[in-house]
Amino acid sequence: MLRHPPPSFAIGQELNRITKNLLLSISSYLINIDKNYNLLHCSKKKEEKEATRTSNTFEMFDSDEDSASDDDDDDDDDASESKKRFKNKTKMKTNKNFPGKRSAKKSALFLLNHIIFRDNTISNNNDSQNMKTLKWSTHGRRNDGFLPTNPALVVVMRTYVSRLLVEYLNTFDNNNTYQQQQRIEIATNDIIEKLQQANERITKFKQKRYTRNCGHIVWNSKKQKLVFDAVATKLFYSQQQDYSKKISTEKYQRMMHLYHVNGYSTDTTQDINLFHNRLYSCLQRYETFTILDPMTANKGTQGSLPKQMFQVLNLHFNCQHECFASPLNCTYDSFGTIFPDVDCYFGGKQSFSDFQPVSGCMEVNPPFDKLSVVEAFEHCGAILEANENETPLLFVVFTPFVANHKWMKHLIEFKKNEHFYYSGMQQHLSKSKWTSTTRTCVSFLCNDTGYNTFLRTKGKRMKIDADIKKAFSCT
């Protein structure tokens, strides 16, 4: 009897649930990290008593109760201990440097952002601590679809977790004591175990087999939603009932256009079902990504330039490629993406680190964090260096600051509150638009041939400046 593996949309939904659980679990663990450590280092008698309540420290990090006192303690000792616990709790609440939920979640987000859905490889380049780091792979193929499983990468991932904990603990404890080192080691092991359990869960889910058809995704044009059909709903029930994905008719048609442009058909019912499954998987991936980066939904990571800006770049430079985009927010049909495994059906076949153009103009709008901006400038420089001035090559880069760059030929700066961006999650029914709360620098990086082709005359540069300012203006 033919047995079917889980469809891509069900795997995407499971990844979403696992990611939410990981974020909650690691955040909670960080909030209670002192309690976790103390539970593992209490007296033998107390350890025995705690063991009768639970054998797993993880199950206790949400408890507000301290370890039970010894049975042979007298009433005065109990009263004294109660006062001490009350004072300690009060001190923890009033101490501004003690990590709260906000800093714990921020640290957990930072960690998961560096390892989930990343196509990582090991770099031997020395960083500030002279240690190996996880870097984006340059071969364009994803080795680990969710979390690193390669043994070498797991070792480096452990280093990442330890660094996170050192930085996190130093926010409220500047004593680099042996006790703190023990605490970091224990917490590192605990968090790595959580990550490994998440990997095991998704691996186990992917290995499931079904004796019948698993159902499909259906487009509801009236409600403008992608929904599970009855069979898929029955098989992949979730308590959250996360069966539908909102997508406007305009964006649905745009995604179908990209699908056709990249050589895929929607002529038959089977083709349509496959298109809907792939579209749902793409939407699910980016909605999962917003769990790790709340700014993705409206600002920063997936912020999109106004369409007028792309029209200006095409008019002056014949620009037809976006280096940082997704099928959900791209204006051109050609774009780079961080998720080629789900975006490849819609044109996103490689990340910017894999991109090696030989001529022309490219728009570059990386995430606005410092590391992404610096790496974007470095990769632009490497491409221009390799070009050896043979053909005209220009990168128009939108960033909150400018890295020192020898290829900089022209610069336009916009102050905060004087320009705007659109939401990158443009599948939703309303297109959100917001005024930028930070400055934006438009850098023109090019070789000499590119400068002579695109920017040589002062009059041309003035016209370009005027058109870009008009496209970006809030008025």
Secondary structure, 3 states (H helix, E strand, C coil): CCCECCCHHHHHHHHHHHHHHHHHHHHHHHHCHHHHHHHHCCCHHHHHHHHHHCCCHHHHCCCCCCCCCCCCCCHHHHHHHHHHHHHHHHHHHHCCCCCCHHHHHHHHHHHHHHHCCCCEEEECCCCCCCCCEEEECCCCCCCCCCCCCCHHHHHHHHHHHHHHHHHHHHCCCCCCCHHHHHHHHHHHHHHHHHHHHHHHHHHHHHCCCECCCCCCEEEECCCCEEEECHHHHHHCCCCCCCCCEECCHHHHHHHHHHHHHCCCCCCCHHHHHHHHHHHHHHHHHHHHHHHHCHHHHCCHHHCECCHHHHHHHHHHHCCCEECCCCCCCCCCCEECCCCHHHHHHHCCCCCHHHCCCCCEEEEECCCCCHHHHHHHHHHHHHHHHHHCCCCCEEEEEEECCCCCCCCEEEEEEECCCCEEEECCCCCCCCCCEEECCCCEEEEEEECHHHHHHHCCCHHHHHHHHHHHHHHHECC
